[in-house]
């Protein structure tokens, strides 16, 4: 299948070049820090550890039916792992392998648990930008890493929303930006989002975040201004 330009164009964009010395210095510092983090992570990264990955794929006749019919990530045909990983690292805290395996763990979950052996053996068939098969241990490690990062990111974001650092308008703007990234990833996976569903989801998220901010302000003993009418509520 040929690469879908509309779905993968975002992954092919090059990072913009800084126009100021201060920005360049910050980018250099961030780059050094990221390289250090990546080097440390690679020591336990199944994607780079030879004893955690396998290169022998199953014969076509041995591929399970649900694997053959799996339709996620079809828009990613032709995409390179490094490009996908760079896109995610610039916008999220997860890597390409964590994104792919988290999606697969959600899709290949049974009443008895996640089918990690099936996921690992068929990883290149299931996700175009993953080139090696994984052991069940490697799949579980990526899954655990994803879960840990989501918890840390969630705690960080929720504290930012609750501590009063952002105004209601700033929270709305931030939620719009992060929702757009999340929706893009879902669409790349193959989720068909209608305009009506998108707008309804955005409205619900906006209402929830306003309630979070208002309730948090009451906990802190601060006044709360209604974003709709401007009325100031006393805690």
MDAnalysis code that builds the backbone (N, CA, C; Angstrom):
import MDAnalysis as mda
import numpy as np

u = mda.Universe.empty(705, n_residues=235, atom_resindex=np.repeat(np.arange(235), 3), trajectory=True)
u.add_TopologyAttr("name", ["N", "CA", "C"] * 235)
u.add_TopologyAttr("resid", np.arange(1, 236))
u.add_TopologyAttr("resname", ["UNK", "UNK", "UNK", "UNK", "UNK", "UNK", "UNK", "UNK", "UNK", "UNK", "UNK", "UNK", "UNK", "UNK", "UNK", "UNK", "UNK", "UNK", "UNK", "UNK", "UNK", "UNK", "UNK", "UNK", "UNK", "UNK", "UNK", "UNK", "UNK", "UNK", "UNK", "UNK", "UNK", "UNK", "UNK", "UNK", "UNK", "UNK", "UNK", "UNK", "UNK", "UNK", "UNK", "UNK", "UNK", "UNK", "UNK", "UNK", "UNK", "UNK", "UNK", "UNK", "UNK", "UNK", "UNK", "UNK", "UNK", "UNK", "UNK", "UNK", "UNK", "UNK", "UNK", "UNK", "UNK", "UNK", "UNK", "UNK", "UNK", "UNK", "UNK", "UNK", "UNK", "UNK", "UNK", "UNK", "UNK", "UNK", "UNK", "UNK", "UNK", "UNK", "UNK", "UNK", "UNK", "UNK", "UNK", "UNK", "UNK", "UNK", "UNK", "UNK", "UNK", "UNK", "UNK", "UNK", "UNK", "UNK", "UNK", "UNK", "UNK", "UNK", "UNK", "UNK", "UNK", "UNK", "UNK", "UNK", "UNK", "UNK", "UNK", "UNK", "UNK", "UNK", "UNK", "UNK", "UNK", "UNK", "UNK", "UNK", "UNK", "UNK", "UNK", "UNK", "UNK", "UNK", "UNK", "UNK", "UNK", "UNK", "UNK", "UNK", "UNK", "UNK", "UNK", "UNK", "UNK", "UNK", "UNK", "UNK", "UNK", "UNK", "UNK", "UNK", "UNK", "UNK", "UNK", "UNK", "UNK", "UNK", "UNK", "UNK", "UNK", "UNK", "UNK", "UNK", "UNK", "UNK", "UNK", "UNK", "UNK", "UNK", "UNK", "UNK", "UNK", "UNK", "UNK", "UNK", "UNK", "UNK", "UNK", "UNK", "UNK", "UNK", "UNK", "UNK", "UNK", "UNK", "UNK", "UNK", "UNK", "UNK", "UNK", "UNK", "UNK", "UNK", "UNK", "UNK", "UNK", "UNK", "UNK", "UNK", "UNK", "UNK", "UNK", "UNK", "UNK", "UNK", "UNK", "UNK", "UNK", "UNK", "UNK", "UNK", "UNK", "UNK", "UNK", "UNK", "UNK", "UNK", "UNK", "UNK", "UNK", "UNK", "UNK", "UNK", "UNK", "UNK", "UNK", "UNK", "UNK", "UNK", "UNK", "UNK", "UNK", "UNK", "UNK", "UNK", "UNK", "UNK", "UNK", "UNK", "UNK", "UNK", "UNK"])
u.atoms.positions = np.array([
    [0.855, -1.200, 0.000],
    [0.000, 0.000, 0.000],
    [0.881, 1.237, 0.000],
    [0.561, 2.211, -0.815],
    [1.375, 3.410, -0.899],
    [1.118, 4.307, 0.291],
    [2.078, 5.151, 0.584],
    [1.977, 6.041, 1.732],
    [0.917, 7.095, 1.503],
    [0.118, 7.363, 2.512],
    [-0.934, 8.369, 2.443],
    [-0.350, 9.718, 2.822],
    [-0.136, 10.638, 1.856],
    [0.497, 11.925, 2.163],
    [-0.272, 12.711, 3.201],
    [-1.599, 12.642, 3.159],
    [-2.398, 13.422, 4.098],
    [-2.209, 12.952, 5.519],
    [-1.980, 11.652, 5.677],
    [-1.864, 11.106, 7.029],
    [-0.456, 11.195, 7.574],
    [0.554, 11.186, 6.694],
    [1.936, 11.126, 7.163],
    [2.699, 12.419, 6.963],
    [2.065, 13.441, 6.383],
    [2.779, 14.689, 6.126],
    [3.329, 15.285, 7.403],
    [2.541, 15.205, 8.488],
    [2.982, 15.771, 9.753],
    [4.264, 15.115, 10.232],
    [4.424, 13.820, 9.969],
    [5.596, 13.110, 10.442],
    [6.830, 13.448, 9.617],
    [6.641, 14.036, 8.425],
    [7.768, 14.351, 7.557],
    [8.241, 15.784, 7.692],
    [7.571, 16.566, 8.541],
    [7.974, 17.955, 8.696],
    [9.277, 18.048, 9.475],
    [10.169, 18.925, 9.035],
    [11.409, 19.163, 9.747],
    [11.176, 20.214, 10.821],
    [11.836, 20.098, 11.977],
    [11.690, 21.114, 13.017],
    [12.122, 22.475, 12.494],
    [11.415, 23.527, 12.915],
    [11.748, 24.872, 12.466],
    [13.049, 25.339, 13.093],
    [13.794, 26.216, 12.377],
    [15.073, 26.729, 12.853],
    [14.864, 27.970, 13.690],
    [15.529, 28.069, 14.827],
    [15.395, 29.228, 15.706],
    [16.005, 30.453, 15.067],
    [15.392, 31.613, 15.325],
    [15.884, 32.847, 14.724],
    [16.604, 33.728, 15.731],
    [16.691, 33.319, 16.984],
    [17.384, 34.117, 17.986],
    [18.425, 33.269, 18.676],
    [19.456, 33.946, 19.219],
    [20.520, 33.221, 19.910],
    [19.995, 32.529, 21.152],
    [19.082, 33.209, 21.883],
    [18.538, 32.607, 23.099],
    [17.784, 31.333, 22.780],
    [16.960, 31.381, 21.733],
    [16.197, 30.192, 21.359],
    [17.129, 29.077, 20.924],
    [18.188, 29.447, 20.193],
    [19.142, 28.438, 19.745],
    [19.822, 27.779, 20.930],
    [20.155, 28.585, 21.933],
    [20.801, 28.030, 23.121],
    [19.871, 27.079, 23.849],
    [18.587, 27.483, 23.942],
    [17.621, 26.624, 24.610],
    [17.445, 25.318, 23.858],
    [17.391, 25.413, 22.508],
    [17.223, 24.201, 21.714],
    [18.418, 23.279, 21.882],
    [19.633, 23.877, 21.954],
    [20.831, 23.063, 22.133],
    [20.799, 22.347, 23.472],
    [20.405, 23.083, 24.512],
    [20.323, 22.473, 25.841],
    [19.291, 21.359, 25.864],
    [18.132, 21.628, 25.239],
    [17.090, 20.603, 25.193],
    [17.563, 19.385, 24.426],
    [18.302, 19.632, 23.326],
    [18.788, 18.521, 22.515],
    [19.758, 17.655, 23.298],
    [20.672, 18.313, 24.033],
    [21.640, 17.566, 24.831],
    [20.929, 16.756, 25.903],
    [19.932, 17.382, 26.548],
    [19.193, 16.678, 27.595],
    [18.443, 15.490, 27.028],
    [17.833, 15.692, 25.844],
    [17.075, 14.602, 25.232],
    [18.001, 13.459, 24.839],
    [19.198, 13.803, 24.295],
    [20.141, 12.762, 23.920],
    [20.579, 11.964, 25.139],
    [20.762, 12.678, 26.256],
    [21.160, 11.981, 27.477],
    [20.052, 11.051, 27.945],
    [18.799, 11.552, 27.886],
    [17.668, 10.720, 28.282],
    [17.540, 9.509, 27.375],
    [17.704, 9.739, 26.061],
    [17.576, 8.639, 25.112],
    [18.663, 7.597, 25.325],
    [19.889, 8.065, 25.607],
    [20.989, 7.131, 25.819],
    [20.740, 6.276, 27.049],
    [20.208, 6.926, 28.094],
    [19.921, 6.177, 29.314],
    [18.784, 5.201, 29.093],
    [17.785, 5.641, 28.313],
    [16.624, 4.778, 28.085],
    [16.968, 3.590, 27.203],
    [17.922, 3.777, 26.282],
    [18.249, 2.714, 25.353],
    [18.839, 1.498, 26.045],
    [19.409, 1.712, 27.212],
    [19.997, 0.585, 27.929],
    [18.946, -0.459, 28.254],
    [17.695, 0.003, 28.457],
    [16.625, -0.942, 28.749],
    [15.535, -0.911, 27.710],
    [15.831, -0.390, 26.524],
    [14.840, -0.252, 25.468],
    [14.812, -1.511, 24.621],
    [13.690, -2.234, 24.609],
    [13.615, -3.454, 23.815],
    [13.839, -3.214, 22.343],
    [13.607, -1.987, 21.884],
    [13.779, -1.710, 20.465],
    [15.243, -1.726, 20.062],
    [16.162, -1.594, 21.049],
    [17.579, -1.559, 20.722],
    [18.365, -2.671, 21.392],
    [17.741, -3.383, 22.314],
    [18.450, -4.444, 23.022],
    [18.326, -5.751, 22.253],
    [19.468, -6.311, 21.866],
    [19.449, -7.493, 21.026],
    [18.832, -8.707, 21.679],
    [18.925, -8.820, 23.020],
    [18.397, -10.003, 23.675],
    [16.908, -9.909, 23.938],
    [16.286, -8.784, 23.585],
    [14.864, -8.618, 23.843],
    [14.031, -8.709, 22.569],
    [14.663, -8.617, 21.403],
    [13.919, -8.641, 20.157],
    [14.263, -9.872, 19.355],
    [13.354, -10.228, 18.460],
    [13.562, -11.354, 17.577],
    [13.381, -10.872, 16.150],
    [14.084, -11.466, 15.209],
    [14.006, -11.004, 13.831],
    [13.306, -11.993, 12.913],
    [12.965, -13.180, 13.422],
    [12.314, -14.191, 12.597],
    [10.804, -14.021, 12.656],
    [10.179, -13.761, 11.508],
    [8.739, -13.613, 11.455],
    [8.082, -14.956, 11.178],
    [6.809, -15.061, 11.564],
    [6.066, -16.284, 11.326],
    [5.766, -16.436, 9.836],
    [5.711, -17.671, 9.339],
    [5.262, -17.883, 7.960],
    [3.851, -17.347, 7.789],
    [3.523, -16.898, 6.580],
    [2.222, -16.273, 6.339],
    [1.069, -17.174, 6.753],
    [1.228, -18.491, 6.554],
    [0.151, -19.405, 6.882],
    [-0.100, -19.545, 8.369],
    [0.882, -19.163, 9.202],
    [0.749, -19.281, 10.651],
    [0.246, -18.003, 11.309],
    [-0.011, -16.977, 10.526],
    [-0.457, -15.701, 11.089],
    [-1.917, -15.814, 11.516],
    [-2.239, -15.475, 12.777],
    [-3.628, -15.555, 13.246],
    [-4.561, -14.682, 12.413],
    [-5.818, -15.084, 12.353],
    [-6.789, -14.373, 11.523],
    [-6.975, -12.928, 11.971],
    [-7.029, -12.701, 13.299],
    [-7.249, -11.332, 13.771],
    [-6.061, -10.431, 13.458],
    [-4.870, -11.017, 13.326],
    [-3.701, -10.236, 12.926],
    [-3.797, -9.874, 11.444],
    [-4.208, -10.840, 10.617],
    [-4.336, -10.576, 9.178],
    [-5.386, -9.503, 8.901],
    [-6.432, -9.451, 9.729],
    [-7.520, -8.505, 9.501],
    [-7.312, -7.170, 10.223],
    [-6.222, -7.037, 10.943],
    [-5.988, -5.819, 11.729],
    [-5.793, -4.622, 10.798],
    [-6.558, -3.557, 11.039],
    [-6.574, -2.424, 10.117],
    [-5.975, -1.142, 10.686],
    [-5.466, -1.187, 11.905],
    [-4.858, 0.017, 12.472],
    [-3.546, 0.342, 11.751],
    [-3.178, 1.595, 11.794],
    [-1.883, 2.074, 11.301],
    [-1.691, 1.880, 9.793],
    [-2.762, 1.572, 9.049],
    [-2.602, 1.393, 7.609],
    [-2.173, 2.690, 6.926],
    [-2.545, 3.826, 7.517],
    [-2.134, 5.107, 6.954],
    [-0.643, 5.370, 7.142],
    [0.010, 4.517, 7.931],
    [1.425, 4.707, 8.217],
    [2.324, 3.872, 7.313],
    [1.757, 3.196, 6.327],
    [2.575, 2.410, 5.404],
    [3.643, 3.300, 4.772],
    [4.884, 2.875, 4.861],
    [5.985, 3.646, 4.298],
    [6.642, 4.593, 5.278],
    [6.037, 4.792, 6.449],
    [6.621, 5.698, 7.439],
    [7.827, 5.049, 8.108],
    [8.818, 5.856, 8.453],
    [10.019, 5.376, 9.116],
    [9.907, 5.589, 10.625],
    [10.445, 4.630, 11.384],
    [10.356, 4.697, 12.845],
    [10.931, 6.006, 13.378],
    [12.099, 6.413, 12.871],
    [12.750, 7.615, 13.388],
    [11.888, 8.856, 13.195],
    [11.201, 8.938, 12.049],
    [10.330, 10.081, 11.784],
    [9.159, 10.108, 12.764],
    [8.540, 8.952, 12.945],
    [7.401, 8.859, 13.853],
    [7.844, 9.166, 15.275],
    [8.983, 8.623, 15.667],
    [9.486, 8.831, 17.017],
    [9.803, 10.302, 17.264],
    [10.403, 10.953, 16.267],
    [10.735, 12.369, 16.400],
    [9.474, 13.214, 16.558],
    [8.446, 12.901, 15.774],
    [7.177, 13.627, 15.870],
    [6.591, 13.503, 17.271],
    [6.571, 12.286, 17.797],
    [5.979, 12.060, 19.113],
    [6.799, 12.701, 20.222],
    [8.118, 12.608, 20.140],
    [8.961, 13.160, 21.196],
    [8.884, 14.683, 21.244],
    [8.581, 15.309, 20.104],
    [8.439, 16.766, 20.077],
    [7.115, 17.231, 20.668],
    [6.124, 16.334, 20.747],
    [4.782, 16.737, 21.156],
    [4.239, 15.984, 22.367],
    [4.838, 14.846, 22.695],
    [4.368, 14.045, 23.820],
    [5.572, 13.521, 24.597],
    [5.294, 12.727, 25.632],
    [6.369, 12.099, 26.397],
    [6.569, 10.637, 26.018],
    [5.831, 10.140, 25.043],
    [5.940, 8.733, 24.669],
    [6.747, 8.570, 23.394],
    [7.290, 7.367, 23.222],
    [8.048, 7.041, 22.020],
    [7.144, 6.314, 21.031],
    [7.659, 6.104, 19.830],
    [6.874, 5.425, 18.800],
    [6.549, 3.996, 19.211],
    [7.509, 3.296, 19.813],
    [7.247, 1.907, 20.215],
    [6.211, 1.848, 21.329],
    [6.249, 2.816, 22.252],
    [5.271, 2.837, 23.342],
    [3.872, 3.139, 22.805],
    [3.797, 4.050, 21.848],
    [2.503, 4.369, 21.229],
    [1.925, 3.136, 20.540],
    [2.748, 2.496, 19.710],
    [2.275, 1.341, 18.944],
    [1.845, 0.199, 19.859],
    [2.668, -0.119, 20.835],
    [2.371, -1.267, 21.690],
    [1.203, -0.975, 22.624],
    [1.062, 0.262, 23.077],
    [-0.095, 0.610, 23.904],
    [-1.390, 0.420, 23.119],
    [-1.381, 0.831, 21.855],
    [-2.554, 0.649, 21.003],
    [-2.864, -0.835, 20.812],
    [-1.823, -1.623, 20.587],
    [-2.009, -3.057, 20.379],
    [-2.487, -3.749, 21.654],
    [-1.976, -3.322, 22.797],
    [-2.407, -3.920, 24.062],
    [-3.889, -3.649, 24.310],
    [-4.365, -2.492, 23.877],
    [-5.787, -2.178, 24.026],
    [-6.631, -3.005, 23.067],
    [-6.104, -3.270, 21.873],
    [-6.868, -3.990, 20.852],
    [-6.801, -5.508, 21.012],
    [-5.720, -6.003, 21.596],
    [-5.561, -7.454, 21.760],
    [-5.656, -7.836, 23.238],
    [-6.693, -7.331, 23.877],
    [-6.952, -7.657, 25.281],
    [-8.120, -8.641, 25.356],
    [-7.928, -9.692, 26.104],
    [-8.972, -10.695, 26.290],
    [-9.399, -10.708, 27.751],
    [-10.310, -11.614, 28.088],
    [-10.779, -11.715, 29.469],
    [-9.666, -12.142, 30.415],
    [-8.658, -12.814, 29.878],
    [-7.563, -13.301, 30.722],
    [-6.345, -12.383, 30.700],
    [-6.383, -11.325, 29.896],
    [-5.258, -10.402, 29.852],
    [-4.865, -10.034, 28.430],
    [-3.736, -9.352, 28.307],
    [-3.244, -8.903, 27.004],
    [-2.457, -10.024, 26.336],
    [-2.686, -10.210, 25.039],
    [-2.000, -11.261, 24.281],
    [-0.611, -10.772, 23.857],
    [0.301, -10.726, 24.807],
    [1.617, -10.144, 24.557],
    [2.454, -10.986, 23.598],
    [2.322, -12.304, 23.682],
    [3.079, -13.160, 22.766],
    [2.643, -12.926, 21.326],
    [1.339, -12.856, 21.107],
    [0.819, -12.607, 19.760],
    [1.264, -11.240, 19.250],
    [1.197, -10.234, 20.099],
    [1.614, -8.887, 19.701],
    [3.083, -8.882, 19.308],
    [3.923, -9.476, 20.147],
    [5.357, -9.453, 19.888],
    [5.747, -10.186, 18.623],
    [5.175, -11.366, 18.407],
    [5.531, -12.163, 17.230],
    [5.082, -11.512, 15.926],
    [4.003, -10.753, 15.981],
    [3.427, -10.183, 14.758],
    [3.589, -8.671, 14.666],
    [4.465, -8.104, 15.479],
    [4.590, -6.649, 15.551],
    [4.837, -5.988, 14.192],
    [5.777, -6.478, 13.360],
    [5.987, -5.827, 12.055],
    [4.779, -5.929, 11.126],
    [3.965, -6.968, 11.282],
    [2.763, -7.104, 10.460],
    [1.666, -6.150, 10.934],
    [1.649, -5.872, 12.218],
    [0.599, -5.046, 12.797],
    [0.878, -3.555, 12.663],
    [2.155, -3.175, 12.767],
    [2.536, -1.759, 12.740],
    [3.638, -1.569, 11.697],
    [3.373, -0.833, 10.622],
    [4.331, -0.715, 9.517],
    [5.700, -0.179, 9.902],
    [5.772, 0.746, 10.873],
    [7.071, 1.343, 11.188],
    [7.860, 0.553, 12.238],
    [7.323, -0.559, 12.717],
    [8.058, -1.432, 13.632],
    [8.644, -2.576, 12.816],
    [9.962, -2.732, 12.831],
    [10.626, -3.671, 11.931],
    [11.041, -4.975, 12.590],
    [11.056, -5.041, 13.918],
    [11.481, -6.252, 14.623],
    [10.332, -6.847, 15.423],
    [10.391, -8.163, 15.599],
    [9.456, -8.803, 16.515],
    [9.962, -8.607, 17.941],
    [9.051, -8.710, 18.908],
    [9.393, -8.509, 20.317],
    [9.078, -9.767, 21.115],
    [9.824, -9.973, 22.176],
    [9.483, -11.013, 23.133],
    [8.323, -10.510, 23.990],
    [7.595, -11.400, 24.659],
    [6.528, -10.942, 25.562],
    [7.054, -9.998, 26.641],
    [8.287, -10.245, 27.103],
    [8.873, -9.377, 28.122],
    [9.100, -7.968, 27.582],
    [9.525, -7.870, 26.321],
    [9.759, -6.563, 25.717],
    [8.446, -5.812, 25.519],
    [7.404, -6.539, 25.127],
    [6.083, -5.922, 24.980],
    [5.607, -5.386, 26.327],
    [5.758, -6.179, 27.361],
    [5.318, -5.767, 28.693],
    [6.109, -4.572, 29.198],
    [7.402, -4.523, 28.870],
    [8.225, -3.395, 29.301],
    [7.756, -2.102, 28.645],
    [7.478, -2.151, 27.339],
    [6.992, -0.962, 26.641],
    [5.625, -0.545, 27.175],
    [4.786, -1.528, 27.456],
    [3.455, -1.251, 28.016],
    [3.569, -0.571, 29.379],
    [4.445, -1.076, 30.228],
    [4.630, -0.493, 31.556],
    [5.214, 0.911, 31.470],
    [6.126, 1.109, 30.522],
    [6.720, 2.430, 30.334],
    [5.661, 3.440, 29.908],
    [4.788, 3.033, 28.996],
    [3.697, 3.905, 28.552],
    [2.794, 4.272, 29.728],
    [2.417, 3.277, 30.507],
    [1.521, 3.516, 31.642],
    [2.144, 4.478, 32.649],
    [3.429, 4.291, 32.935],
    [4.097, 5.168, 33.885],
    [4.169, 6.606, 33.401],
    [4.452, 6.791, 32.115],
    [4.541, 8.143, 31.569],
    [3.182, 8.836, 31.566],
    [2.122, 8.075, 31.281],
    [0.784, 8.664, 31.279],
    [0.411, 9.136, 32.681],
    [0.739, 8.344, 33.688],
    [0.430, 8.735, 35.064],
    [1.188, 9.999, 35.457],
    [2.471, 10.058, 35.113],
    [3.267, 11.234, 35.458],
    [2.788, 12.469, 34.700],
    [2.498, 12.290, 33.417],
    [2.015, 13.417, 32.615],
    [0.666, 13.900, 33.129],
    [-0.205, 12.946, 33.497],
    [-1.517, 13.313, 34.006],
    [-1.429, 14.092, 35.300],
    [-0.549, 13.655, 36.202],
    [-0.382, 14.364, 37.469],
    [0.167, 15.767, 37.237],
    [1.111, 15.887, 36.307],
    [1.695, 17.192, 35.996],
    [0.650, 18.136, 35.420],
    [-0.122, 17.636, 34.454],
    [-1.139, 18.475, 33.831],
    [-2.220, 18.877, 34.831],
    [-2.684, 17.906, 35.626],
    [-3.765, 18.203, 36.560],
    [-3.318, 19.213, 37.611],
    [-2.076, 19.099, 38.057],
    [-1.582, 20.098, 39.010],
    [-1.570, 21.479, 38.365],
    [-1.113, 21.551, 37.114],
    [-1.104, 22.837, 36.420],
    [-2.488, 23.432, 36.293],
    [-3.489, 22.568, 36.106],
    [-4.861, 23.049, 35.982],
    [-5.450, 23.445, 37.329],
    [-4.996, 22.796, 38.400],
    [-5.589, 23.014, 39.718],
    [-4.910, 24.110, 40.531],
    [-3.659, 24.424, 40.212],
    [-2.901, 25.328, 41.079],
    [-3.185, 26.802, 40.820],
    [-3.956, 27.112, 39.767],
    [-4.277, 28.502, 39.479],
    [-3.274, 29.196, 38.583],
    [-2.304, 28.460, 38.069],
    [-1.282, 29.059, 37.204],
    [-1.891, 29.560, 35.896],
    [-2.876, 28.819, 35.366],
    [-3.512, 29.182, 34.101],
    [-4.875, 29.817, 34.346],
    [-5.215, 30.793, 33.519],
    [-6.561, 31.352, 33.545],
    [-7.500, 30.387, 32.824],
    [-8.804, 30.633, 32.930],
    [-9.781, 29.779, 32.256],
    [-9.567, 29.808, 30.747],
    [-9.260, 30.998, 30.212],
    [-9.045, 31.118, 28.772],
    [-7.783, 30.371, 28.342],
    [-6.740, 30.456, 29.157],
    [-5.499, 29.755, 28.828],
    [-5.696, 28.242, 28.868],
    [-6.494, 27.774, 29.820],
    [-6.786, 26.341, 29.886],
    [-7.560, 25.884, 28.655],
    [-8.524, 26.702, 28.229],
    [-9.287, 26.368, 27.026],
    [-8.370, 26.264, 25.814],
    [-7.464, 27.228, 25.690],
    [-6.544, 27.233, 24.551],
    [-5.613, 26.023, 24.596],
    [-5.115, 25.719, 25.789],
    [-4.227, 24.570, 25.928],
    [-4.948, 23.267, 25.600],
    [-6.176, 23.124, 26.105],
    [-6.927, 21.907, 25.843],
    [-7.208, 21.738, 24.362],
    [-7.437, 22.848, 23.663],
    [-7.657, 22.759, 22.220],
    [-6.405, 22.222, 21.530],
    [-5.239, 22.743, 21.916],
    [-3.993, 22.337, 21.275],
    [-3.684, 20.861, 21.521],
    [-3.794, 20.429, 22.771],
    [-3.451, 19.036, 23.074],
    [-4.494, 18.076, 22.511],
    [-5.751, 18.529, 22.456],
    [-6.790, 17.679, 21.874],
    [-6.545, 17.465, 20.391],
    [-6.061, 18.491, 19.700],
    [-5.769, 18.357, 18.276],
    [-4.684, 17.305, 18.038],
    [-3.669, 17.280, 18.890],
    [-2.606, 16.285, 18.746],
    [-3.153, 14.884, 19.004],
    [-3.950, 14.751, 20.063],
    [-4.525, 13.442, 20.387],
    [-5.435, 12.950, 19.264],
    [-6.246, 13.850, 18.709],
    [-7.140, 13.460, 17.616],
    [-6.346, 13.046, 16.383],
    [-5.248, 13.740, 16.118],
    [-4.424, 13.385, 14.964],
    [-3.882, 11.966, 15.106],
    [-3.412, 11.621, 16.303],
    [-2.893, 10.274, 16.524],
    [-3.991, 9.228, 16.353],
    [-5.186, 9.527, 16.844],
    [-6.302, 8.595, 16.678],
    [-6.651, 8.412, 15.201],
    [-6.631, 9.507, 14.456],
    [-6.949, 9.426, 13.032],
    [-5.894, 8.630, 12.277],
    [-4.631, 8.789, 12.663],
    [-3.564, 8.020, 12.029],
    [-3.740, 6.531, 12.321],
    [-4.218, 6.218, 13.516],
    [-4.474, 4.822, 13.865],
    [-5.613, 4.226, 13.043],
    [-6.462, 5.092, 12.503],
    [-7.569, 4.601, 11.694],
    [-8.937, 4.910, 12.251],
    [-8.995, 5.699, 13.336],
    [-10.281, 6.071, 13.920],
    [-10.942, 7.131, 13.044],
    [-12.209, 6.923, 12.715],
    [-12.957, 7.862, 11.877],
    [-13.745, 8.802, 12.777],
    [-13.290, 10.048, 12.880],
    [-13.933, 11.030, 13.750],
    [-14.767, 11.996, 12.916],
    [-16.058, 12.065, 13.209],
    [-16.915, 13.014, 12.508],
    [-16.756, 14.395, 13.127],
    [-17.118, 15.423, 12.370],
    [-17.015, 16.794, 12.868],
    [-17.897, 16.979, 14.097],
    [-19.088, 16.392, 14.065],
    [-20.006, 16.524, 15.200],
    [-19.417, 15.896, 16.459],
    [-18.821, 14.726, 16.313],
    [-18.218, 14.057, 17.468],
    [-17.047, 14.864, 18.018],
    [-16.257, 15.444, 17.122],
    [-15.112, 16.244, 17.553],
    [-15.570, 17.454, 18.354],
    [-16.569, 18.168, 17.840],
    [-17.058, 19.364, 18.523],
    [-17.673, 19.018, 19.872],
    [-18.424, 17.926, 19.918],
    [-19.039, 17.516, 21.180],
    [-17.976, 17.149, 22.210],
    [-16.938, 16.439, 21.763],
    [-15.859, 16.058, 22.676],
    [-15.131, 17.289, 23.198],
    [-14.873, 18.258, 22.320],
    [-14.191, 19.481, 22.738],
    [-15.022, 20.256, 23.754],
    [-16.338, 20.328, 23.540],
    [-17.214, 21.036, 24.481],
    [-17.216, 20.355, 25.845],
    [-17.276, 19.033, 25.839],
    [-17.283, 18.298, 27.104],
    [-15.975, 18.506, 27.860],
    [-14.865, 18.423, 27.147],
    [-13.563, 18.607, 27.783],
    [-13.446, 20.008, 28.356],
    [-13.918, 21.003, 27.606],
    [-13.859, 22.386, 28.071],
    [-14.674, 22.570, 29.342],
    [-15.875, 21.986, 29.383],
    [-16.718, 22.107, 30.575],
    [-16.068, 21.443, 31.784],
    [-15.493, 20.274, 31.559],
    [-14.850, 19.554, 32.661],
    [-13.683, 20.352, 33.218],
    [-12.861, 20.930, 32.336],
    [-11.697, 21.677, 32.803],
    [-12.106, 22.942, 33.540],
    [-13.200, 23.574, 33.132],
    [-13.684, 24.742, 33.862],
    [-14.138, 24.349, 35.260],
    [-14.807, 23.207, 35.351],
    [-15.245, 22.730, 36.664],
    [-14.048, 22.389, 37.545],
    [-13.030, 21.785, 36.943],
    [-11.823, 21.460, 37.701],
    [-11.191, 22.731, 38.252],
    [-11.097, 23.754, 37.422],
    [-10.484, 25.009, 37.861],
    [-11.304, 25.662, 38.965],
    [-12.630, 25.680, 38.809],
    [-13.485, 26.309, 39.809],
    [-13.421, 25.569, 41.146],
    [-13.510, 24.244, 41.095],
    [-13.458, 23.463, 42.328],
    [-12.093, 23.599, 43.000],
    [-11.045, 23.664, 42.202],
    [-9.698, 23.804, 42.756],
    [-9.530, 25.159, 43.426],
    [-10.106, 26.193, 42.817],
    [-10.026, 27.526, 43.411],
    [-10.731, 27.551, 44.764],
    [-11.842, 26.840, 44.865],
    [-12.543, 26.770, 46.143],
    [-11.698, 26.050, 47.187],
    [-11.014, 25.000, 46.769],
    [-10.140, 24.289, 47.696],
    [-9.013, 25.188, 48.189],
    [-8.531, 26.063, 47.303],
    [-7.451, 26.973, 47.685],
    [-7.979, 28.197, 48.411],
    [-9.317, 28.348, 48.470],
    [-9.902, 29.494, 49.152],
    [-9.820, 30.765, 48.354],
    [-9.886, 30.656, 47.018],
    [-9.784, 31.826, 46.159],
    [-11.115, 32.106, 45.478],
    [-11.262, 33.346, 45.001],
    [-12.456, 33.712, 44.256],
    [-12.432, 33.045, 42.889],
    [-13.629, 32.792, 42.361],
    [-13.755, 32.171, 41.052],
    [-14.607, 33.061, 40.166],
    [-14.062, 33.438, 39.010],
    [-14.814, 34.259, 38.067],
    [-15.411, 33.372, 36.993],
    [-16.723, 33.477, 36.787],
    [-17.398, 32.681, 35.771],
    [-16.931, 33.123, 34.392],
    [-16.435, 32.195, 33.558],
    [-15.953, 32.576, 32.226],
    [-17.076, 33.000, 31.287],
    [-18.341, 32.682, 31.637],
    [-19.471, 33.011, 30.775],
    [-20.002, 34.420, 31.042],
    [-20.263, 34.723, 32.326],
    [-20.903, 36.008, 32.654],
    [-19.989, 36.981, 33.383],
    [-18.842, 36.496, 33.871],
    [-17.918, 37.371, 34.572],
    [-18.228, 37.554, 36.039],
    [-19.281, 36.900, 36.533],
    [-19.641, 37.027, 37.944],
    [-18.591, 36.346, 38.818],
    [-18.217, 37.007, 39.915],
    [-17.214, 36.472, 40.823],
    [-17.905, 35.720, 41.947],
    [-17.560, 34.446, 42.080],
    [-18.149, 33.605, 43.117],
    [-17.205, 33.545, 44.309],
    [-17.740, 33.748, 45.489],
    [-16.947, 33.629, 46.703],
    [-16.872, 32.167, 47.113],
    [-15.706, 31.681, 47.553],
    [-15.583, 30.289, 47.986],
    [-16.352, 30.040, 49.279],
])
